[in-house]
Amino acid sequence: MAYGVQAATGETKRFYVLLSVMMAMFMGAIEGTIVATAIPAIVGDLGGFSLYSWVFSSYLLMNTVTVLIYGKLADVFGRKPVITFGIIIFLGGSILCGLAGTMEQLIIYRLIQGLGAGAVMPIATTIVGDIYTKEERPKIQGYLSSVWGISAIMGPAVGGLLVEYASWRWVFWVNIPLGIVAIAGIWLFLHEKTEIRKQKIDYSGAFLLTVSISALMIILVEGGVRWSWISFEVLAIISVSIAAIILFVFQERKNPEPMVPFELWKSRSILIANVVSFTTGLMLIGISSFLPAFVQGVMEKSATIAGFTLTAMSIGWPIASTIAGRFILSIGFRATSVIGGVFLIIGGFLFITIIPTAGPIGAAVASFFVGVGMGLTSTSFIVLIQGAVAWKQRGIATASNMFMRNLGNTVGAALLGGILNGQIIRYFSREGGEIGKTLTLDSTNALLNEEERIHLGPDVKELLQNGLAFSLHTVYYAVFIFAIISFLFIFFLPKTGNEKVN
């Protein structure tokens, strides 16, 4: 027998639960800003630039494939035990990441960290949906989004200072007290009523989805770099990915308790919100993963300054989310989302105009505009989705939206990382002459380590920086294209948010 759960709002101390949930979300939010700031230093220390994108991809893979499982488990066993389990696994992975001695070890430990992270954001958001009414949620979502602003200010600053004056290993360990406080608050102040009902978890579906996404990631990162696009290895992995996703669809359709309830996607509101979350997830990872490398490796600025270029995005996000709560009540979901789409396009366009000689200010401005667009759209989508489903589906509905954004992050990290690696190799071959023949992807490590960079010859340094700048601009052209696609899809949202899923 499994246990279903109903919210016990009357017994729950909402203010303290909200603070605890915000602490859990802060733990996940600051993780992103700190690691993105520290990753050039990590690569400079451990080596392995060719594995750069896998540090993000491994974390995002497990985060993506588990978020739906956690959402379903939260609807069965309750929010409290599921989010607690996730936080504990996340903290264990964080400890191990700080102890990593090689890039390969770090990638494995990031898998563990991602396994726990899949529970944090969706369940935290679901808890808020449980204890606050539909009318209160827009305002509360603004409070939750303020977490991103606080983490944006603290994360890059703390991360940069730790990298410069202590060790990059501490960027993983700062999560430990945050997680402990969050668990304590949730268990002390959140109360749930349980009722016994039968239900099964679709672990087979989860396995098939993991196989499919993992195979796709390998193709996107290594195709055209390690293997030719028409090589046996690539074709074999593509076959595995396609076969797994086909089996996954069959599994979900026949399973009475699927991991992905396809009936949710029959709602146009949920369908469009999830599709746009996927495309904006691609944008988000393209900026947060690779912008620090541009600022540190090409502009030759410190880790702290690189972090603050990302801070601008995370400041724009909560400001816009707070405004979005008011916009939703006055002009509606669709109009709020359209305005957000405009900001995404402006931000995407500004990224393709960035030049090294302009300094990091231009990068920060572009980041801010993207953050505003993300804040307006993401807040609209969460409130819209939670209002379109009943309590018993709120966990999985919220998780499905988080899943699509995480899937966008996962595919984006692999796809854009593959583009970056391929473009660097082609640039060295095309523009490098005799020097280019001696360089590999891992030669770029030297740009991300200040001590190694100052010992580079002027010709080698110029070639490496030009190659990295050219390749990253290719990534930002892709980001701009995804911004346009997101904007176009937003127009398909219904004009009212009254659509209800049975």
N, C-alpha and C positions, 0 to 999 in steps of 0.2 A: 504494500500500500504506500502511496505517496501522499504528501500533504499539500493541499491548496491553501492559499492565504488571502485574507481580506484585511484591508488597512483598518487600524484601530485609532482613528484620528483623535477621538475624545481622550484617550489615555496617553497619547504621545505629546511630549513637550516640543512643540514644533520649532520654536526658536533655537533650542539647543540641538535638535536634530539637523536643522538647516546649517548651523555652524559646523557640526561634525561632517556633514556631507560636503560642505565647502572646503573643509580641511582635506578630505579625501580627494576631491577634485583638484585642489591646489597641489597636492602631491604629484598627480599625473601631469598637471599643466607645467609645473616648474621642471619636471623631468625633461619635457620636450625642449624648453628654452635653454636649460643648462647643457644638455648633451649636444644640442646643435652648436652651441658656442664652443664646447670643448673638443668636438670631433677633429678639427684640424690638428690640435695638439696631441690628441690620442694617436692619430695616424702618424704624426711626426715622431712620436715616441716608439710605437709598436711597429711602424712600417706597414706596408700592404695597402697602398693607395688603390690598387685594383679591387680591393675588398671594401672600399669606402661605403658604397651604397648598401652592402650587406649588413652593416651595423644597424641601419635603419630598417632594411627589408626583413631581417630576421625577427626583430621586435614587432613590426607591423603585421607580419604573417600570423603569429600566434594571437596577437590582439584581435585581428580580423576574424579568424576562424572560430575563436572562442566566444566572441561577444554575443552571438546568437544563442549559443548553448547556455551562457550565463543568464541571458534574458529569459529563456524558457525555464531554467532552474529557479529563477526568482519568482516566476509565476506559480511554480509548484511548491517550493519549500520556503518561500519567503525572501524578502530582500536582505534581511539582516545576516543570516548565515552565509549567503552567497557572496555579498560584498566583503565580508570578513575574510572568507577563504581567499578571495582574489587579492586583497591587500597583503595578506601573509605571504602568498607566493611572490607577489611583486617585490616585497621587501627582501625576501630570500634571494631573488634574482639580482636585486640592487647590490647586496653585499658581495655576491660572486663577481659581478661586473667590476667592482672596485678592486678585486683581487686578480683580475685577468693579466696574464703575462704575454699573451700573443693575440693577434687579431682574431684568429680562429677561436680561441677560448672566449673572447669577448662576444663574438657572434653567437656562440652556444648559450652563454649566460643571458644574452639579450632575448633569446627565445624563451627562457624561463621567466624573465621579467615581463615579456609580452603576454605570457600565459596568465599571469595574474592581472595585468593591466586591463584585459578584456572585460573584467567584472566591474572596474571602478567607475568609469564615466557613465555607461548606460544605466547601471543600477542606482548610482547616486541621483541621476536625473529622474529615474522612475520613482524613487522615494519621494522626491519633491512633488511629482505628479500625483502621488497617492495622498499626501497630507495637505495639499492646497487645492482650492476649488478652481474651476475653469477660469473664473474671472480674476483670480489672484495670480494665476501662473505667469502671465506676461510680465508682471512686475517682479516676481520671484526669479524668473529666468534672467532678468537684468542683474539681480544680485549675484546669481551663479556666474554670470559672465564677468562680473567684477573680479572673480578669482583669476581670470586670464590677465587682467590688467595688473593686479598685484604681482602675479608670477612673472609678468613681462618686465616689470621694473626690477624685481629682485633676482630673477633667474639669470639673465645675462650678466648683471653686475656681480652676483655671487660667483657664477661660473667663471667669468673672466678673471676675477681676483684669485679664485682657487687655482686656476691654471697658471697664472703668472707668479703667485707667491707661495703656493703649497704644492698640490698635485692634482692632476685631472681625476684621480681616483676618488677624491672627495665629492665630486659632483654626483656620484651615485649614492654615497652614504648619507647625504643630507636628508634623504627621504625617510630614514628610519624613525626619527621622533615624530614626524608628521603622521605616518601611518599608525603608530601606536596611539596617538591622541585621537585620531579619527575612529579607530576601532572602539576605544573606551567610550567615546561620546555616543556612538550609534547603539551600543549595547545598553547603556544607561538610560537613554532617553527615547529610543524608538521602540514601540510596542505593537505587535501584530497579533491578530487573531488567526488561528488555523482551523481548517476543517478538513476531514479526511476525504480524499477522493482518489480514484485510480488515474494514473497518468504515466506515460513512458517517455523517456528521453531518446531522441533520435541520434544515437552515437554513430550509427552507420553513415547517416547523412553527413555528420560532422567530419568523419574520416575521409569520405569521398571528396568533400569540398576542400579539405586540407591538401589532399593529393593534387587536385586540379590546380589550386592556386599556387602551390609550391612549384609544380612543373612549369606553370606559366612564368613565374618569377625567374626561374633558372634560365628560361629561353630569353626573356627580356634583358637580363643582365649580361649573359654570356654569348648570346647570338651575335654574330658579326665581330666578336672580340676573341673569344677562345675557340669558337667553332664557326665555320661558314654557315650562312643561313640555309644552305641546301645540303648540309652535311647529314650523315646518318644519325649522329647524336641529336641534332636539333629536330629532325623529322620524327625520331623515336619519342622524344620528350613531348613534342606537340601532340602526338597520337595518344600518349598517356593522359595529357591534360584534357583533351577532347572526350576521350572515353570516360574519364572520371566525372566530368560535368554532365554528360548524358546519363550516366548511371545515377548521379545525384538527383537529377530532375525526376527520373522514374521512381527513385526511392522516396522523394518528397511527396509525389502524387499518390502513392499507394499507402503511405504511412498515416495512420489516424491521428498521430501527434507529431507532425513534421517539424523539423528545426526551422524551416522557412515556410510559414503558412501562406500559400500563394493567394488565398482569398483576400489577404491584406492589400495585395498589389492591384486588386480590382478597383480599389478606390483611386481615382485619378489624382487626388491630392497627395496621397501617400506615394503613388508611383512617381510623380514628377518630383516631389521633395527628395525621394531617395536617389533618383537619377542625377539630380543637380548636386546632391551631397557627394555622389561619386566623382563628378567632374571637378567640383571645388576641392575635393580631397586630393586629386591629382595636382591641382594648382598649389595647394598648401605645402605638400611635401617637396615640390620643386623649388619652392622659395626657402623653406626652413632648413632643408638638408644641405643646399649647395651655396646659399648666399654667404655664409661665414668663410667658405673656401675662397670665394671671390675677393672678399674684403681683406682676408689675411694673406692669401697667396699672390694675388694680383696687385691690390692696392698697398700691400705691406703694412697694414694696420694691426693693432694688437687684438688679442682675443676679446678683450672688454669692449672695444669699439665695434668689433664684428657682432658681438652679442646685442649691442644697442641698436643696430640696424634691424634686428628682429624684434626688439622691444617695441619699435614703432608700430608694427603690425599688431602685436598683442595689446597695445594701448588702444588702438583704433577699434579693435574687436569689442571689448566690454562697453566702451562709450556708445558704439552703435547698437549694441544689444539692449542697453538701457533705453535708448531712444526708440528702438524697435518695439518694446513693450507698449509704449504710448501710441506709436504709429498703428500697431495692429488693432487697437481699440478704436482708433479714429478713422483710418483710411483702409483698413483691412489687410489680410495676409498677402494678397497678390500684389497690391501697389507697393507695400513695404519690400517685398522680395524683388520687384522690378528695380526699385531704387538701389537696392543692394547689388543687383546685377550690373548696373551702370558703374558703380564704384569698382567692381571687380575688373571691368574692361579698362577703366582708367589706370588702375594699378598695374594690370598686365602690360599695358602699352608703355608705361613709364619704365618697367623693367627692361624692355628691349632697347631703351634709349640710354641705359646706364653705360658710362665710359669710365675707365680707371682714373683718368686725370681729374674727373669731377669730384672725386672723393666719396665718402660714405653717406653724405647728406642725401644725395639723389636716391640711393638705395633705401634709406630710411623713409623718405617721402612715398616711394612706391609701395613699401611694406605697409605704411599707414593706410593708404587707400584700399589695399587688398583686405586689411583687417576690418575696415569699416564695412566693406562688402560682405565679408564673412559673418560679421556680427548681425547685420540686418537679415541676411538669408537664413542663417542657422537658427536664430531665435524664432523666426516666423515658422520654420519647418517643424521644430520641436513642439511648439504650442499647437500648431495645426494638427499634427499627428496624434498627440495625446488627447485632443478633443474629438478625434474621429473614431476612437475605439472605446470599448467598455473596459472596466478595471481588469478583468481576467486576461485581456490581451495587451494591456498597456506596457508590460515589461518587454514582451517580444516585439511590439510595434516600435517602441523607443529604441530597442536594440537593433532592429532592422535598419533604422536610419543611421545609427552609429556604425553598423556593419558596412553600409554602403560608403560612408566617408572613410572608414578604415580601409576598405577595399580599394578605394581611390588612392589613399596614401600608399598602400602596399604595391599596387600596380605601378603607381607613379614613381616610387623609389626605385623599382626595378627597371621600368621603361626609361625614365630620365637618366638613371645611372648608366644604363646601357648606351644611351645616346651620348652621354658625356664621355665615357670610355672610348667608344668608337670614333668620335670626332677628334679626340686628342691624338689617337694613333694615326688617323688620316692626316691631321695637321702636321705632325712630325714628319711623316713620309713625304707630304707634298711641299712643305715650306722649309723643312729643316736641312736639306742638303746632306753633307757628310755628317754634320753634328746630329741631325735627326736620326740617322741610321744607328747611332749609339744609344739612343734614348728609348725607354720603355714607359709604360704607364706608371710604374713605381718610381720613375725618376722624378715625378711630380711631388713625391714625399718631401723633397728638399725645400720646396716653396713653403711648405706648411710648418717647417721647423726653422726658427729664426737663426739658430746657430749654424745650421747647414746652408741656409740661403745666403748668408754673407760670404761664404767661401766659394760660391758658384762663380764661374767665369762670366763676364758680361754678356757674351754671345749666347751661352747656354741658358743663363737666367732670362734673357729677353725671349728666347725661343719658348722656354717653358711657360713664361707668363702669358705670352701671346697665344700659345696653344690652349692654356686653361681659360683665358678670357674668351677666345673664339668659341670654345666648346660650351662654356656656360651660357653664352648668348644664344646658342642654339637651343639650350634647355629653356631659356626664357621666351623664345618664340613659341615653343610648345605650350608654356604657361599661358601666354596671351591667347592662343587658339582655344584652349580649354575655357578661358574666361568668356569668349564669344559664344561657345557652345552652351555654357551654363546660362547665359543671358537669354538665348533663344528658347531654351527649354522652359524657363520661368514663365514665358508667355502662355504656356499651356496649362498653368494652374487655373483652377476654377475661380471665378470672381468672388465667391463666398466660401467660407470654411465650414459650412453646415453639413457637409456630406458625412454620413455615419456608416461605419462598417458593422455589420451584424455578426 
